Amino acid sequence: MHWFVLISTVVAALAIALGVIFPAIAMGRAITQALEALARQPEAEKPITRTLFIGLAMIESLAIYVLVIVLIILFRNPLLEYLLK
C-alpha cells in the first residue's frame, strides 16, 4: 500500500507542476497579445482590457481546478480507502 501512496504523491506533484506551468504560459501570451493590441489601437483600451481580465480569470481557474484535484488525490483519495479494506 505504501507504493500507492508514493506513486499518488509523485503524480500529484507532477500534476500541480504542469497545472501551474501551462496556465502561466497562457497568461503570459494573453498579456503579450493584449499589450500588442493596445499598442496598435489605444482607443480600444476598454474592450481589450475587459476581455483580457475575463480571459485571465478563466485561465487562472484552470490552475485552481488542478489544485483542487491534487488536494483530493493527496488527502481524500477514494482508491486509498478501497485498498485499506
C-alpha positions in Angstrom: 0.0 0.0 0.0 2.9 2.4 0.7 3.8 2.2 -3.0 0.3 3.5 -3.9 0.8 6.5 -1.6 4.2 7.2 -3.0 3.0 7.0 -6.6 0.0 9.1 -6.0 2.2 11.8 -4.3 4.5 11.8 -7.3 1.6 12.1 -9.7 0.1 14.9 -7.7 3.4 16.8 -7.7 3.7 16.4 -11.5 0.1 17.4 -12.0 0.4 20.6 -9.9 3.7 21.4 -11.7 2.1 21.0 -15.2 -1.2 22.5 -14.0 0.7 25.7 -13.0 3.2 25.9 -15.8 0.7 25.8 -18.7 -1.7 28.4 -17.4 1.3 30.6 -16.6 2.5 30.4 -20.2 -1.1 31.0 -21.4 -1.3 34.1 -19.2 2.0 35.5 -20.4 0.9 35.0 -24.0 -2.5 36.6 -23.4 -0.9 39.7 -21.7 1.6 40.0 -24.5 -1.1 39.9 -27.2 -3.2 42.4 -25.2 -0.3 44.8 -25.0 0.4 44.5 -28.7 -3.3 45.2 -29.4 -3.2 48.2 -27.1 -0.1 49.5 -28.9 -1.9 49.2 -32.3 -5.3 50.6 -31.2 -5.1 52.6 -28.0 -8.7 53.8 -28.5 -9.9 50.2 -27.9 -8.4 50.1 -24.4 -11.6 49.3 -22.5 -12.8 46.3 -24.6 -9.3 44.9 -24.8 -8.8 45.2 -21.1 -12.2 43.8 -20.2 -11.6 40.8 -22.5 -8.1 40.3 -21.1 -9.3 40.2 -17.5 -12.1 37.7 -18.3 -9.6 35.5 -20.2 -7.1 35.7 -17.3 -9.7 34.7 -14.8 -10.7 31.7 -16.9 -7.0 30.7 -17.3 -6.4 31.1 -13.5 -9.5 28.9 -12.8 -7.8 26.0 -14.6 -4.9 26.2 -12.2 -7.3 26.3 -9.3 -9.1 23.2 -10.6 -5.8 21.4 -10.8 -5.0 22.3 -7.2 -8.4 21.0 -6.0 -7.9 17.7 -7.8 -4.4 17.3 -6.5 -5.6 18.0 -2.9 -8.3 15.4 -3.4 -5.7 12.9 -4.6 -3.4 13.6 -1.7 -5.9 13.8 1.2 -9.1 12.2 0.2 -8.2 9.6 -2.3 -11.1 7.2 -2.9 -8.8 4.5 -4.2 -6.8 4.5 -0.9 -10.0 3.7 1.0 -10.6 0.8 -1.4 -7.1 -0.6 -0.8 -7.5 -0.4 3.0 -10.5 -2.7 3.0 
